[in-house]
Structures are given as C-alpha cells and as structure tokens.
Amino acid sequence: MDLTPPVAVVAADALVLLAPANRDRLALCASPTCQEMFVDNSQSHTRRWCDMNICGNRSKKARHRAATRPPRSGA
C-alpha cells in the first residue's frame, strides 16, 4: 500500500498552516473538551470555535440551559 499521496496532502496542508501569514491566525478551540486548532480567517480575528455547528452549539446550549434552569430549593 502506497501512502505517499495522503502523506503529501498532509504535508502540504501543514506547510500552508505554518506559513508566516497564517501563524498569527492559528487558534485553539475554546471548548474545554476539544483540542482542535484552526485558522481564524474572520475579519475581526475573534473566532472561538473550531466548528460552530459542533463546539459552538454545545457551548450555547449549555449556557442557555444554565440560564433557564429553575434554581434549586435548599433543604
């Protein structure tokens, strides 16, 4: 099995990510359970999540649940 083509693609992507223009835009996902890095291409450079549909949505749901949950009564 020849792994040259997949390795070449990964190497090319790594070179693009580590290029000086992208190095300042590398960020780590703000989710405590995610360790993915991404290139922040947003205009204001304030992107927080690797994927808004996954990590961002989970965070928003958790915040909403905490804000709308009725307070516990102490016994």
All heavy atoms as a GROMACS GRO file, in nm:
protein
  568
    1MET      N    1   0.085  -0.118   0.000
    1MET     CA    2   0.000   0.000   0.000
    1MET      C    3   0.090   0.125   0.000
    1MET      O    4   0.172   0.143   0.090
    1MET     CB    5  -0.091  -0.002   0.122
    1MET     CG    6  -0.179   0.117   0.134
    1MET     SD    7  -0.280   0.095   0.283
    1MET     CE    8  -0.408   0.205   0.247
    2ASP      N    9   0.069   0.212  -0.096
    2ASP     CA   10   0.150   0.333  -0.110
    2ASP      C   11   0.083   0.448  -0.037
    2ASP      O   12  -0.027   0.489  -0.070
    2ASP     CB   13   0.168   0.366  -0.257
    2ASP     CG   14   0.260   0.485  -0.277
    2ASP    OD1   15   0.338   0.516  -0.184
    2ASP    OD2   16   0.255   0.545  -0.385
    3LEU      N   17   0.149   0.501   0.067
    3LEU     CA   18   0.093   0.610   0.147
    3LEU      C   19   0.145   0.747   0.103
    3LEU      O   20   0.116   0.847   0.167
    3LEU     CB   21   0.124   0.588   0.294
    3LEU     CG   22   0.061   0.466   0.357
    3LEU    CD1   23   0.105   0.452   0.501
    3LEU    CD2   24  -0.090   0.471   0.349
    4THR      N   25   0.218   0.752  -0.006
    4THR     CA   26   0.277   0.878  -0.050
    4THR      C   27   0.172   0.986  -0.076
    4THR      O   28   0.185   1.098  -0.027
    4THR     CB   29   0.366   0.856  -0.173
    4THR    OG1   30   0.465   0.760  -0.139
    4THR    CG2   31   0.433   0.985  -0.215
    5PRO      N   32   0.065   0.959  -0.153
    5PRO     CA   33  -0.033   1.067  -0.180
    5PRO      C   34  -0.097   1.124  -0.053
    5PRO      O   35  -0.099   1.245  -0.036
    5PRO     CB   36  -0.135   1.002  -0.273
    5PRO     CG   37  -0.059   0.893  -0.341
    5PRO     CD   38   0.038   0.842  -0.236
    6PRO      N   39  -0.148   1.042   0.042
    6PRO     CA   40  -0.207   1.101   0.163
    6PRO      C   41  -0.105   1.178   0.247
    6PRO      O   42  -0.136   1.285   0.300
    6PRO     CB   43  -0.261   0.981   0.241
    6PRO     CG   44  -0.275   0.873   0.142
    6PRO     CD   45  -0.171   0.898   0.037
    7VAL      N   46   0.015   1.128   0.258
    7VAL     CA   47   0.120   1.196   0.335
    7VAL      C   48   0.155   1.328   0.268
    7VAL      O   49   0.176   1.430   0.336
    7VAL     CB   50   0.244   1.106   0.351
    7VAL    CG1   51   0.359   1.182   0.411
    7VAL    CG2   52   0.210   0.985   0.436
    8ALA      N   53   0.158   1.330   0.137
    8ALA     CA   54   0.189   1.453   0.064
    8ALA      C   55   0.081   1.559   0.089
    8ALA      O   56   0.111   1.677   0.105
    8ALA     CB   57   0.203   1.424  -0.085
    9VAL      N   58  -0.044   1.518   0.092
    9VAL     CA   59  -0.154   1.612   0.118
    9VAL      C   60  -0.142   1.669   0.259
    9VAL      O   61  -0.155   1.790   0.279
    9VAL     CB   62  -0.291   1.543   0.098
    9VAL    CG1   63  -0.404   1.632   0.146
    9VAL    CG2   64  -0.310   1.506  -0.048
   10VAL      N   65  -0.115   1.585   0.356
   10VAL     CA   66  -0.100   1.631   0.494
   10VAL      C   67   0.020   1.725   0.506
   10VAL      O   68   0.012   1.830   0.570
   10VAL     CB   69  -0.084   1.510   0.591
   10VAL    CG1   70  -0.044   1.556   0.729
   10VAL    CG2   71  -0.213   1.430   0.595
   11ALA      N   72   0.128   1.692   0.441
   11ALA     CA   73   0.247   1.777   0.445
   11ALA      C   74   0.219   1.913   0.380
   11ALA      O   75   0.259   2.017   0.433
   11ALA     CB   76   0.364   1.708   0.376
   12ALA      N   77   0.147   1.913   0.268
   12ALA     CA   78   0.115   2.039   0.201
   12ALA      C   79   0.025   2.125   0.289
   12ALA      O   80   0.044   2.246   0.300
   12ALA     CB   81   0.049   2.011   0.067
   13ASP      N   82  -0.074   2.062   0.354
   13ASP     CA   83  -0.162   2.137   0.445
   13ASP      C   84  -0.085   2.193   0.564
   13ASP      O   85  -0.111   2.305   0.608
   13ASP     CB   86  -0.276   2.048   0.494
   13ASP     CG   87  -0.380   2.020   0.386
   13ASP    OD1   88  -0.379   2.091   0.282
   13ASP    OD2   89  -0.462   1.929   0.406
   14ALA      N   90   0.009   2.117   0.616
   14ALA     CA   91   0.090   2.164   0.729
   14ALA      C   92   0.174   2.285   0.688
   14ALA      O   93   0.186   2.381   0.764
   14ALA     CB   94   0.179   2.052   0.780
   15LEU      N   95   0.228   2.282   0.568
   15LEU     CA   96   0.307   2.397   0.522
   15LEU      C   97   0.221   2.522   0.508
   15LEU      O   98   0.264   2.632   0.542
   15LEU     CB   99   0.373   2.363   0.388
   15LEU     CG  100   0.491   2.267   0.395
   15LEU    CD1  101   0.539   2.231   0.254
   15LEU    CD2  102   0.603   2.326   0.476
   16VAL      N  103   0.098   2.505   0.461
   16VAL     CA  104   0.007   2.619   0.448
   16VAL      C  105  -0.025   2.675   0.587
   16VAL      O  106  -0.024   2.795   0.610
   16VAL     CB  107  -0.121   2.579   0.373
   16VAL    CG1  108  -0.227   2.688   0.384
   16VAL    CG2  109  -0.090   2.549   0.228
   17LEU      N  110  -0.055   2.587   0.683
   17LEU     CA  111  -0.089   2.631   0.818
   17LEU      C  112   0.028   2.701   0.887
   17LEU      O  113   0.009   2.795   0.963
   17LEU     CB  114  -0.134   2.514   0.904
   17LEU     CG  115  -0.274   2.463   0.881
   17LEU    CD1  116  -0.298   2.337   0.965
   17LEU    CD2  117  -0.377   2.569   0.914
   18LEU      N  118   0.148   2.654   0.863
   18LEU     CA  119   0.264   2.709   0.931
   18LEU      C  120   0.330   2.824   0.856
   18LEU      O  121   0.430   2.877   0.902
   18LEU     CB  122   0.366   2.597   0.957
   18LEU     CG  123   0.315   2.487   1.049
   18LEU    CD1  124   0.418   2.375   1.058
   18LEU    CD2  125   0.280   2.541   1.186
   19ALA      N  126   0.272   2.863   0.746
   19ALA     CA  127   0.326   2.978   0.671
   19ALA      C  128   0.317   3.102   0.760
   19ALA      O  129   0.227   3.114   0.842
   19ALA     CB  130   0.245   2.998   0.543
   20PRO      N  131   0.411   3.194   0.746
   20PRO     CA  132   0.412   3.313   0.832
   20PRO      C  133   0.279   3.390   0.831
   20PRO      O  134   0.238   3.442   0.934
   20PRO     CB  135   0.525   3.398   0.774
   20PRO     CG  136   0.615   3.300   0.709
   20PRO     CD  137   0.526   3.190   0.657
   21ALA      N  138   0.211   3.394   0.719
   21ALA     CA  139   0.084   3.468   0.712
   21ALA      C  140  -0.024   3.403   0.797
   21ALA      O  141  -0.111   3.472   0.851
   21ALA     CB  142   0.037   3.476   0.567
   22ASN      N  143  -0.021   3.271   0.812
   22ASN     CA  144  -0.125   3.201   0.888
   22ASN      C  145  -0.087   3.177   1.033
   22ASN      O  146  -0.173   3.149   1.116
   22ASN     CB  147  -0.157   3.066   0.822
   22ASN     CG  148  -0.233   3.082   0.694
   22ASN    OD1  149  -0.302   3.182   0.673
   22ASN    ND2  150  -0.221   2.986   0.606
   23ARG      N  151   0.041   3.185   1.065
   23ARG     CA  152   0.085   3.152   1.200
   23ARG      C  153   0.019   3.240   1.306
   23ARG      O  154  -0.017   3.193   1.413
   23ARG     CB  155   0.237   3.163   1.210
   23ARG     CG  156   0.294   3.074   1.316
   23ARG     CD  157   0.443   3.068   1.315
   23ARG     NE  158   0.494   3.035   1.182
   23ARG     CZ  159   0.609   3.079   1.134
   23ARG    NH1  160   0.685   3.157   1.209
   23ARG    NH2  161   0.649   3.047   1.015
   24ASP      N  162  -0.002   3.366   1.276
   24ASP     CA  163  -0.065   3.457   1.371
   24ASP      C  164  -0.214   3.431   1.384
   24ASP      O  165  -0.277   3.481   1.477
   24ASP     CB  166  -0.042   3.602   1.329
   24ASP     CG  167   0.104   3.640   1.335
   24ASP    OD1  168   0.178   3.575   1.411
   24ASP    OD2  169   0.143   3.734   1.264
   25ARG      N  170  -0.270   3.356   1.292
   25ARG     CA  171  -0.414   3.331   1.293
   25ARG      C  172  -0.450   3.193   1.348
   25ARG      O  173  -0.567   3.158   1.354
   25ARG     CB  174  -0.471   3.346   1.152
   25ARG     CG  175  -0.463   3.489   1.105
   25ARG     CD  176  -0.522   3.502   0.968
   25ARG     NE  177  -0.525   3.642   0.929
   25ARG     CZ  178  -0.634   3.704   0.887
   25ARG    NH1  179  -0.746   3.640   0.878
   25ARG    NH2  180  -0.628   3.830   0.853
   26LEU      N  181  -0.351   3.114   1.387
   26LEU     CA  182  -0.380   2.984   1.446
   26LEU      C  183  -0.441   3.004   1.583
   26LEU      O  184  -0.394   3.086   1.663
   26LEU     CB  185  -0.253   2.900   1.459
   26LEU     CG  186  -0.203   2.833   1.333
   26LEU    CD1  187  -0.074   2.757   1.363
   26LEU    CD2  188  -0.304   2.740   1.274
   27ALA      N  189  -0.545   2.928   1.612
   27ALA     CA  190  -0.611   2.939   1.742
   27ALA      C  191  -0.655   2.801   1.788
   27ALA      O  192  -0.674   2.710   1.707
   27ALA     CB  193  -0.732   3.032   1.731
   28LEU      N  194  -0.672   2.787   1.917
   28LEU     CA  195  -0.720   2.663   1.977
   28LEU      C  196  -0.867   2.680   2.010
   28LEU      O  197  -0.909   2.785   2.060
   28LEU     CB  198  -0.640   2.634   2.105
   28LEU     CG  199  -0.665   2.502   2.175
   28LEU    CD1  200  -0.628   2.385   2.084
   28LEU    CD2  201  -0.581   2.494   2.301
   29CYS      N  202  -0.948   2.580   1.983
   29CYS     CA  203  -1.091   2.584   2.010
   29CYS      C  204  -1.117   2.617   2.157
   29CYS      O  205  -1.046   2.569   2.246
   29CYS     CB  206  -1.154   2.450   1.974
   29CYS     SG  207  -1.333   2.446   1.996
   30ALA      N  208  -1.217   2.701   2.183
   30ALA     CA  209  -1.247   2.745   2.319
   30ALA      C  210  -1.321   2.640   2.401
   30ALA      O  211  -1.338   2.657   2.522
   30ALA     CB  212  -1.329   2.873   2.314
   31SER      N  213  -1.364   2.533   2.340
   31SER     CA  214  -1.434   2.427   2.412
   31SER      C  215  -1.336   2.352   2.502
   31SER      O  216  -1.228   2.311   2.457
   31SER     CB  217  -1.498   2.329   2.314
   31SER     OG  218  -1.549   2.217   2.383
   32PRO      N  219  -1.371   2.331   2.629
   32PRO     CA  220  -1.279   2.260   2.720
   32PRO      C  221  -1.261   2.112   2.683
   32PRO      O  222  -1.167   2.049   2.726
   32PRO     CB  223  -1.344   2.275   2.857
   32PRO     CG  224  -1.484   2.311   2.831
   32PRO     CD  225  -1.491   2.377   2.698
   33THR      N  226  -1.351   2.057   2.603
   33THR     CA  227  -1.341   1.916   2.565
   33THR      C  228  -1.282   1.897   2.426
   33THR      O  229  -1.271   1.785   2.380
   33THR     CB  230  -1.479   1.850   2.570
   33THR    OG1  231  -1.565   1.919   2.479
   33THR    CG2  232  -1.536   1.853   2.710
   34CYS      N  233  -1.244   2.004   2.359
   34CYS     CA  234  -1.190   1.996   2.223
   34CYS      C  235  -1.048   2.051   2.221
   34CYS      O  236  -1.019   2.152   2.284
   34CYS     CB  237  -1.279   2.077   2.127
   34CYS     SG  238  -1.222   2.073   1.956
   35GLN      N  239  -0.962   1.986   2.150
   35GLN     CA  240  -0.823   2.031   2.140
   35GLN      C  241  -0.784   2.064   1.996
   35GLN      O  242  -0.668   2.066   1.962
   35GLN     CB  243  -0.730   1.922   2.196
   35GLN     CG  244  -0.748   1.897   2.343
   35GLN     CD  245  -0.716   2.020   2.425
   35GLN    OE1  246  -0.613   2.082   2.407
   35GLN    NE2  247  -0.805   2.057   2.514
   36GLU      N  248  -0.884   2.091   1.912
   36GLU     CA  249  -0.855   2.119   1.772
   36GLU      C  250  -0.804   2.260   1.752
   36GLU      O  251  -0.846   2.353   1.821
   36GLU     CB  252  -0.979   2.096   1.687
   36GLU     CG  253  -1.014   1.950   1.673
   36GLU     CD  254  -1.111   1.924   1.560
   36GLU    OE1  255  -1.109   1.998   1.461
   36GLU    OE2  256  -1.189   1.829   1.574
   37MET      N  257  -0.716   2.275   1.656
   37MET     CA  258  -0.668   2.407   1.617
   37MET      C  259  -0.731   2.442   1.484
   37MET      O  260  -0.770   2.354   1.408
   37MET     CB  261  -0.516   2.407   1.603
   37MET     CG  262  -0.447   2.392   1.736
   37MET     SD  263  -0.270   2.420   1.721
   37MET     CE  264  -0.267   2.597   1.723
   38PHE      N  265  -0.741   2.572   1.458
   38PHE     CA  266  -0.799   2.618   1.332
   38PHE      C  267  -0.733   2.749   1.293
   38PHE      O  268  -0.669   2.815   1.375
   38PHE     CB  269  -0.950   2.634   1.344
   38PHE     CG  270  -0.992   2.731   1.451
   38PHE    CD1  271  -1.010   2.866   1.423
   38PHE    CD2  272  -1.013   2.688   1.581
   38PHE    CE1  273  -1.046   2.955   1.522
   38PHE    CE2  274  -1.052   2.777   1.680
   38PHE     CZ  275  -1.068   2.911   1.651
   39VAL      N  276  -0.749   2.786   1.168
   39VAL     CA  277  -0.700   2.914   1.120
   39VAL      C  278  -0.817   3.011   1.127
   39VAL      O  279  -0.922   2.990   1.067
   39VAL     CB  280  -0.647   2.903   0.976
   39VAL    CG1  281  -0.603   3.040   0.925
   39VAL    CG2  282  -0.532   2.805   0.970
   40ASP      N  283  -0.801   3.117   1.205
   40ASP     CA  284  -0.906   3.218   1.222
   40ASP      C  285  -0.899   3.318   1.106
   40ASP      O  286  -0.818   3.407   1.104
   40ASP     CB  287  -0.888   3.290   1.355
   40ASP     CG  288  -0.996   3.395   1.380
   40ASP    OD1  289  -1.087   3.409   1.297
   40ASP    OD2  290  -0.987   3.462   1.483
   41ASN      N  291  -0.988   3.299   1.010
   41ASN     CA  292  -0.993   3.388   0.895
   41ASN      C  293  -1.104   3.492   0.908
   41ASN      O  294  -1.137   3.559   0.811
   41ASN     CB  295  -1.014   3.308   0.766
   41ASN     CG  296  -0.891   3.232   0.728
   41ASN    OD1  297  -0.780   3.279   0.747
   41ASN    ND2  298  -0.908   3.112   0.676
   42SER      N  299  -1.160   3.506   1.028
   42SER     CA  300  -1.266   3.605   1.047
   42SER      C  301  -1.207   3.745   1.038
   42SER      O  302  -1.089   3.767   1.065
   42SER     CB  303  -1.334   3.586   1.183
   42SER     OG  304  -1.245   3.613   1.288
   43GLN      N  305  -1.289   3.838   0.997
   43GLN     CA  306  -1.241   3.975   0.976
   43GLN      C  307  -1.187   4.037   1.105
   43GLN      O  308  -1.087   4.108   1.104
   43GLN     CB  309  -1.355   4.061   0.921
   43GLN     CG  310  -1.311   4.197   0.876
   43GLN     CD  311  -1.422   4.271   0.804
   43GLN    OE1  312  -1.536   4.228   0.803
   43GLN    NE2  313  -1.389   4.383   0.746
   44SER      N  314  -1.251   4.010   1.218
   44SER     CA  315  -1.209   4.070   1.344
   44SER      C  316  -1.112   3.982   1.424
   44SER      O  317  -1.070   4.018   1.533
   44SER     CB  318  -1.332   4.101   1.430
   44SER     OG  319  -1.402   3.981   1.456
   45HIS      N  320  -1.081   3.864   1.372
   45HIS     CA  321  -0.989   3.769   1.438
   45HIS      C  322  -1.039   3.730   1.577
   45HIS      O  323  -0.962   3.722   1.673
   45HIS     CB  324  -0.848   3.826   1.448
   45HIS     CG  325  -0.794   3.874   1.318
   45HIS    ND1  326  -0.765   3.791   1.213
   45HIS    CD2  327  -0.768   3.999   1.274
   45HIS    CE1  328  -0.722   3.862   1.113
   45HIS    NE2  329  -0.723   3.989   1.145
   46THR      N  330  -1.169   3.706   1.591
   46THR     CA  331  -1.227   3.672   1.721
   46THR      C  332  -1.300   3.538   1.720
   46THR      O  333  -1.377   3.510   1.810
   46THR     CB  334  -1.325   3.782   1.766
   46THR    OG1  335  -1.424   3.798   1.666
   46THR    CG2  336  -1.253   3.913   1.793
   47ARG      N  337  -1.274   3.455   1.620
   47ARG     CA  338  -1.339   3.324   1.614
   47ARG      C  339  -1.298   3.242   1.737
   47ARG      O  340  -1.182   3.244   1.777
   47ARG     CB  341  -1.298   3.254   1.486
   47ARG     CG  342  -1.364   3.121   1.466
   47ARG     CD  343  -1.328   3.065   1.330
   47ARG     NE  344  -1.342   2.920   1.331
   47ARG     CZ  345  -1.300   2.840   1.237
   47ARG    NH1  346  -1.240   2.890   1.131
   47ARG    NH2  347  -1.316   2.710   1.246
   48ARG      N  348  -1.394   3.171   1.796
   48ARG     CA  349  -1.366   3.097   1.919
   48ARG      C  350  -1.372   2.945   1.901
   48ARG      O  351  -1.311   2.871   1.977
   48ARG     CB  352  -1.468   3.135   2.027
   48ARG     CG  353  -1.457   3.280   2.069
   48ARG     CD  354  -1.556   3.312   2.177
   48ARG     NE  355  -1.528   3.230   2.293
   48ARG     CZ  356  -1.616   3.207   2.390
   48ARG    NH1  357  -1.734   3.261   2.385
   48ARG    NH2  358  -1.584   3.132   2.493
   49TRP      N  359  -1.451   2.897   1.807
   49TRP     CA  360  -1.478   2.754   1.796
   49TRP      C  361  -1.418   2.696   1.669
   49TRP      O  362  -1.418   2.761   1.565
   49TRP     CB  363  -1.629   2.730   1.796
   49TRP     CG  364  -1.699   2.811   1.900
   49TRP    CD1  365  -1.779   2.918   1.879
   49TRP    CD2  366  -1.692   2.794   2.041
   49TRP    NE1  367  -1.823   2.969   1.998
   49TRP    CE2  368  -1.772   2.895   2.099
   49TRP    CE3  369  -1.627   2.704   2.124
   49TRP    CZ2  370  -1.788   2.907   2.237
   49TRP    CZ3  371  -1.643   2.718   2.260
   49TRP    CH2  372  -1.722   2.817   2.315
   50CYS      N  373  -1.375   2.570   1.676
   50CYS     CA  374  -1.324   2.503   1.557
   50CYS      C  375  -1.437   2.484   1.457
   50CYS      O  376  -1.418   2.498   1.338
   50CYS     CB  377  -1.260   2.370   1.593
   50CYS     SG  378  -1.374   2.250   1.666
   51ASP      N  379  -1.556   2.455   1.508
   51ASP     CA  380  -1.674   2.438   1.424
   51ASP      C  381  -1.795   2.486   1.502
   51ASP      O  382  -1.830   2.431   1.606
   51ASP     CB  383  -1.692   2.291   1.386
   51ASP     CG  384  -1.803   2.267   1.285
   51ASP    OD1  385  -1.884   2.358   1.262
   51ASP    OD2  386  -1.807   2.156   1.229
   52MET      N  387  -1.859   2.590   1.454
   52MET     CA  388  -1.974   2.648   1.524
   52MET      C  389  -2.088   2.548   1.537
   52MET      O  390  -2.161   2.550   1.635
   52MET     CB  391  -2.022   2.774   1.449
   52MET     CG  392  -2.128   2.850   1.521
   52MET     SD  393  -2.065   2.903   1.681
   52MET     CE  394  -2.217   2.932   1.764
   53ASN      N  395  -2.103   2.458   1.440
   53ASN     CA  396  -2.212   2.361   1.444
   53ASN      C  397  -2.190   2.251   1.547
   53ASN      O  398  -2.284   2.180   1.582
   53ASN     CB  399  -2.233   2.298   1.306
   53ASN     CG  400  -2.283   2.398   1.207
   53ASN    OD1  401  -2.360   2.487   1.241
   53ASN    ND2  402  -2.238   2.386   1.083
   54ILE      N  403  -2.070   2.237   1.595
   54ILE     CA  404  -2.043   2.133   1.696
   54ILE      C  405  -2.007   2.198   1.829
   54ILE      O  406  -2.089   2.205   1.920
   54ILE     CB  407  -1.931   2.038   1.648
   54ILE    CG1  408  -1.975   1.968   1.518
   54ILE    CG2  409  -1.898   1.935   1.756
   54ILE    CD1  410  -1.866   1.887   1.454
   55CYS      N  411  -1.887   2.248   1.842
   55CYS     CA  412  -1.839   2.303   1.970
   55CYS      C  413  -1.915   2.431   2.009
   55CYS      O  414  -1.952   2.448   2.124
   55CYS     CB  415  -1.690   2.331   1.963
   55CYS     SG  416  -1.592   2.179   1.953
   56GLY      N  417  -1.937   2.520   1.915
   56GLY     CA  418  -2.008   2.644   1.945
   56GLY      C  419  -2.150   2.618   1.988
   56GLY      O  420  -2.201   2.678   2.082
   57ASN      N  421  -2.218   2.526   1.920
   57ASN     CA  422  -2.356   2.494   1.953
   57ASN      C  423  -2.366   2.430   2.091
   57ASN      O  424  -2.456   2.462   2.169
   57ASN     CB  425  -2.414   2.402   1.846
   57ASN     CG  426  -2.563   2.382   1.864
   57ASN    OD1  427  -2.635   2.475   1.895
   57ASN    ND2  428  -2.608   2.259   1.843
   58ARG      N  429  -2.274   2.342   2.123
   58ARG     CA  430  -2.275   2.279   2.257
   58ARG      C  431  -2.260   2.383   2.366
   58ARG      O  432  -2.328   2.377   2.468
   58ARG     CB  433  -2.163   2.176   2.267
   58ARG     CG  434  -2.189   2.051   2.190
   58ARG     CD  435  -2.074   1.954   2.205
   58ARG     NE  436  -2.095   1.840   2.118
   58ARG     CZ  437  -1.998   1.768   2.068
   58ARG    NH1  438  -1.872   1.796   2.098
   58ARG    NH2  439  -2.023   1.666   1.990
   59SER      N  440  -2.170   2.476   2.345
   59SER     CA  441  -2.148   2.581   2.445
   59SER      C  442  -2.271   2.670   2.460
   59SER      O  443  -2.311   2.702   2.572
   59SER     CB  444  -2.027   2.665   2.405
   59SER     OG  445  -2.011   2.772   2.494
   60LYS      N  446  -2.331   2.708   2.349
   60LYS     CA  447  -2.450   2.792   2.355
   60LYS      C  448  -2.566   2.718   2.423
   60LYS      O  449  -2.639   2.778   2.502
   60LYS     CB  450  -2.493   2.834   2.214
   60LYS     CG  451  -2.406   2.941   2.155
   60LYS     CD  452  -2.459   2.978   2.019
   60LYS     CE  453  -2.412   3.114   1.977
   60LYS     NZ  454  -2.475   3.158   1.853
   61LYS      N  455  -2.581   2.589   2.394
   61LYS     CA  456  -2.688   2.511   2.458
   61LYS      C  457  -2.665   2.503   2.609
   61LYS      O  458  -2.758   2.517   2.687
   61LYS     CB  459  -2.696   2.370   2.400
   61LYS     CG  460  -2.763   2.366   2.265
   61LYS     CD  461  -2.801   2.228   2.216
   61LYS     CE  462  -2.705   2.119   2.245
   61LYS     NZ  463  -2.738   1.991   2.184
   62ALA      N  464  -2.541   2.480   2.651
   62ALA     CA  465  -2.510   2.469   2.794
   62ALA      C  466  -2.537   2.602   2.865
   62ALA      O  467  -2.593   2.604   2.974
   62ALA     CB  468  -2.364   2.428   2.813
   63ARG      N  469  -2.498   2.713   2.802
   63ARG     CA  470  -2.524   2.845   2.861
   63ARG      C  471  -2.674   2.872   2.871
   63ARG      O  472  -2.723   2.922   2.972
   63ARG     CB  473  -2.459   2.953   2.773
   63ARG     CG  474  -2.349   3.025   2.841
   63ARG     CD  475  -2.291   3.143   2.767
   63ARG     NE  476  -2.338   3.172   2.634
   63ARG     CZ  477  -2.269   3.153   2.523
   63ARG    NH1  478  -2.148   3.104   2.530
   63ARG    NH2  479  -2.319   3.185   2.406
   64HIS      N  480  -2.749   2.835   2.769
   64HIS     CA  481  -2.894   2.856   2.770
   64HIS      C  482  -2.959   2.770   2.878
   64HIS      O  483  -3.045   2.816   2.952
   64HIS     CB  484  -2.954   2.822   2.633
   64HIS     CG  485  -3.102   2.829   2.629
   64HIS    ND1  486  -3.170   2.949   2.632
   64HIS    CD2  487  -3.197   2.732   2.625
   64HIS    CE1  488  -3.299   2.925   2.629
   64HIS    NE2  489  -3.318   2.795   2.624
   65ARG      N  490  -2.917   2.643   2.888
   65ARG     CA  491  -2.972   2.554   2.990
   65ARG      C  492  -2.946   2.609   3.130
   65ARG      O  493  -3.034   2.608   3.215
   65ARG     CB  494  -2.908   2.415   2.977
   65ARG     CG  495  -3.008   2.306   2.955
   65ARG     CD  496  -2.944   2.169   2.946
   65ARG     NE  497  -2.886   2.150   2.814
   65ARG     CZ  498  -2.759   2.120   2.791
   65ARG    NH1  499  -2.675   2.102   2.890
   65ARG    NH2  500  -2.715   2.104   2.669
   66ALA      N  501  -2.826   2.658   3.153
   66ALA     CA  502  -2.792   2.712   3.285
   66ALA      C  503  -2.872   2.838   3.316
   66ALA      O  504  -2.911   2.861   3.431
   66ALA     CB  505  -2.643   2.742   3.292
   67ALA      N  506  -2.900   2.918   3.215
   67ALA     CA  507  -2.973   3.043   3.236
   67ALA      C  508  -3.122   3.021   3.255
   67ALA      O  509  -3.189   3.098   3.324
   67ALA     CB  510  -2.951   3.138   3.118
   68THR      N  511  -3.176   2.917   3.196
   68THR     CA  512  -3.321   2.894   3.203
   68THR      C  513  -3.362   2.789   3.305
   68THR      O  514  -3.480   2.772   3.332
   68THR     CB  515  -3.376   2.853   3.065
   68THR    OG1  516  -3.310   2.734   3.022
   68THR    CG2  517  -3.357   2.963   2.964
   69ARG      N  518  -3.267   2.721   3.363
   69ARG     CA  519  -3.298   2.617   3.462
   69ARG      C  520  -3.348   2.685   3.591
   69ARG      O  521  -3.286   2.779   3.639
   69ARG     CB  522  -3.173   2.536   3.490
   69ARG     CG  523  -3.197   2.416   3.581
   69ARG     CD  524  -3.076   2.330   3.592
   69ARG     NE  525  -3.054   2.267   3.463
   69ARG     CZ  526  -2.936   2.226   3.418
   69ARG    NH1  527  -2.829   2.243   3.493
   69ARG    NH2  528  -2.923   2.169   3.302
   70PRO      N  529  -3.457   2.637   3.647
   70PRO     CA  530  -3.505   2.697   3.772
   70PRO      C  531  -3.406   2.672   3.885
   70PRO      O  532  -3.340   2.569   3.890
   70PRO     CB  533  -3.637   2.625   3.800
   70PRO     CG  534  -3.637   2.504   3.714
   70PRO     CD  535  -3.541   2.528   3.602
   71PRO      N  536  -3.393   2.768   3.978
   71PRO     CA  537  -3.300   2.750   4.090
   71PRO      C  538  -3.346   2.636   4.180
   71PRO      O  539  -3.465   2.612   4.198
   71PRO     CB  540  -3.305   2.883   4.164
   71PRO     CG  541  -3.428   2.951   4.117
   71PRO     CD  542  -3.464   2.894   3.983
   72ARG      N  543  -3.247   2.566   4.235
   72ARG     CA  544  -3.279   2.456   4.329
   72ARG      C  545  -3.318   2.513   4.463
   72ARG      O  546  -3.259   2.610   4.510
   72ARG     CB  547  -3.158   2.364   4.345
   72ARG     CG  548  -3.123   2.289   4.222
   72ARG     CD  549  -3.010   2.196   4.252
   72ARG     NE  550  -2.972   2.122   4.133
   72ARG     CZ  551  -2.887   2.024   4.134
   72ARG    NH1  552  -2.826   1.989   4.245
   72ARG    NH2  553  -2.859   1.960   4.024
   73SER      N  554  -3.415   2.449   4.524
   73SER     CA  555  -3.453   2.493   4.660
   73SER      C  556  -3.368   2.418   4.761
   73SER      O  557  -3.350   2.297   4.752
   73SER     CB  558  -3.602   2.467   4.685
   73SER     OG  559  -3.628   2.329   4.672
   74GLY      N  560  -3.312   2.490   4.857
   74GLY     CA  561  -3.226   2.429   4.958
   74GLY      C  562  -3.308   2.360   5.066
   74GLY      O  563  -3.415   2.403   5.103
   75ALA      N  564  -3.261   2.247   5.114
   75ALA     CA  565  -3.336   2.173   5.216
   75ALA      C  566  -3.270   2.181   5.350
   75ALA      O  567  -3.162   2.206   5.372
   75ALA     CB  568  -3.351   2.029   5.175
   0.00000   0.00000   0.00000
